[in-house]
Amino acid sequence: MMNSLCEILQFLSTFVLGLFIGALLAEGALLVPYWRTLSPEQFFSLHKVFGPRLYRFYAPLTITATLLMVSTAIVCWLAEHPGRMATLIAGVLTLSMIAIYFLYFRGANAKFAAASIRAEELSPELARWAKWHWLRVAVGIIAFAVALLGQSRWL
């Protein structure tokens, strides 16, 4: 019974993680390049409107993907499921994505929201934001791939 629960959770958590990573890919490929073309005045004006909307979109998706993957790792470990190691690795990687948020994005996003960055510092800060974002996406893609391997029992 625990193995069946593990397999259901593996599917669900991998699916939600895939949605999360897809959303992050879209943000990095579409929104970030657009933000970097804006003047500081345009960026801060746009961020005032869309920053809270992006947060309301990403926060539940981030939390759900993380909680599901960590819960799946725990259940699969307790069930001694053959894919438990992969699920554990995916859970740790997903947790590291949350850590990256607290290490960088929380502070950077707060500066954007307060428009407390000087105009000449915005472009380098957006470039730094993009680098951290792509690091987070790379970790997410690896977590997703490992989660898939756990479902296939290859790892």
C-alpha positions in Angstrom: 0.0 0.0 0.0 2.8 2.4 0.9 4.5 1.7 -2.5 1.2 2.6 -4.3 1.0 5.8 -2.3 4.6 6.5 -3.2 4.0 6.0 -6.9 0.9 8.3 -6.9 2.9 11.0 -5.0 5.8 10.6 -7.4 3.5 11.2 -10.4 1.8 14.2 -8.7 4.9 15.8 -7.3 6.8 15.4 -10.6 3.9 16.9 -12.5 3.6 19.9 -10.3 7.4 20.3 -10.3 7.3 20.3 -14.1 4.7 23.0 -14.1 6.8 25.1 -11.7 9.9 24.6 -13.9 8.0 25.4 -17.0 6.7 28.7 -15.4 10.3 29.6 -14.4 11.5 28.9 -17.9 8.8 31.2 -19.3 9.7 33.9 -16.8 13.4 33.6 -17.7 12.9 33.5 -21.5 10.1 36.0 -21.8 9.8 38.4 -18.8 13.4 38.9 -17.8 14.6 39.9 -21.3 11.7 42.3 -21.5 12.4 43.9 -18.1 16.0 44.5 -19.2 14.8 46.6 -22.1 12.9 49.0 -19.9 14.1 52.3 -18.5 14.3 52.3 -14.7 11.2 54.4 -14.5 9.2 52.0 -16.7 10.6 49.0 -14.8 9.7 50.3 -11.4 6.2 51.4 -12.6 5.6 48.0 -14.1 7.0 46.2 -11.1 4.6 48.0 -8.8 1.7 46.6 -10.7 3.0 43.1 -11.8 5.3 42.3 -8.9 2.5 41.4 -6.5 0.7 39.4 -9.3 3.9 37.4 -10.0 4.3 36.7 -6.3 0.7 35.5 -6.0 1.3 33.2 -9.0 4.8 31.9 -8.0 4.5 31.6 -4.2 1.8 28.9 -4.2 3.4 27.0 -7.1 6.8 27.1 -5.4 5.4 26.0 -2.0 3.2 23.3 -3.5 6.0 21.8 -5.7 8.4 21.8 -2.7 6.0 20.4 -0.2 4.8 17.7 -2.6 8.3 16.6 -3.5 9.6 16.6 0.1 6.5 14.7 1.2 7.0 12.2 -1.6 10.6 11.7 -0.6 9.6 10.9 2.9 6.8 8.5 1.9 9.0 6.7 -0.6 11.8 6.4 1.9 9.6 5.0 4.5 8.1 2.6 2.0 11.6 1.5 0.9 10.4 2.1 -2.7 13.0 1.3 -5.4 12.9 5.0 -6.6 13.4 6.4 -3.1 17.0 7.7 -3.6 16.0 9.6 -6.8 13.0 11.0 -5.0 15.1 12.1 -2.0 17.6 13.8 -4.3 14.8 15.6 -6.2 13.4 16.7 -2.8 16.8 18.1 -1.7 17.2 19.9 -5.0 13.7 21.3 -4.7 14.5 22.5 -1.2 17.6 24.2 -2.5 15.5 26.2 -4.9 13.7 27.6 -1.9 17.1 28.3 -0.3 18.1 30.3 -3.4 15.0 32.3 -3.1 15.9 33.3 0.5 19.6 33.8 -0.3 19.0 36.2 -3.2 15.5 36.7 -4.6 13.7 37.8 -1.4 16.0 40.8 -0.9 16.3 41.7 -4.6 12.6 41.6 -5.1 12.1 43.7 -2.0 14.5 46.3 -3.5 12.5 46.3 -6.8 9.2 46.7 -4.9 10.5 49.6 -2.9 12.2 51.1 -6.0 15.3 51.5 -3.8 17.8 50.8 -6.5 19.5 53.8 -8.2 18.8 54.0 -11.9 22.4 53.3 -12.8 22.4 50.1 -10.6 19.2 48.6 -12.1 20.8 47.1 -15.2 23.5 45.3 -13.3 21.0 44.1 -10.7 18.7 42.7 -13.4 21.7 41.0 -14.9 22.5 39.5 -11.5 18.8 38.6 -11.0 18.9 36.8 -14.4 22.0 34.8 -13.4 20.4 33.6 -10.2 17.2 32.8 -12.0 18.9 30.6 -14.5 20.8 28.8 -11.7 17.5 28.1 -10.0 16.0 26.9 -13.3 19.0 24.6 -13.9 18.6 23.1 -10.4 14.9 22.7 -11.1 15.5 20.9 -14.4 17.9 18.5 -12.7 15.4 17.9 -9.9 12.7 17.2 -12.5 15.0 14.8 -14.4 15.9 13.0 -11.3 12.3 12.8 -10.2 11.5 11.2 -13.6 14.3 8.7 -13.0 12.8 7.8 -9.7 9.5 7.0 -11.3 11.2 4.8 -13.8 13.2 3.2 -11.0 16.5 3.8 -12.8 17.9 5.6 -9.8 
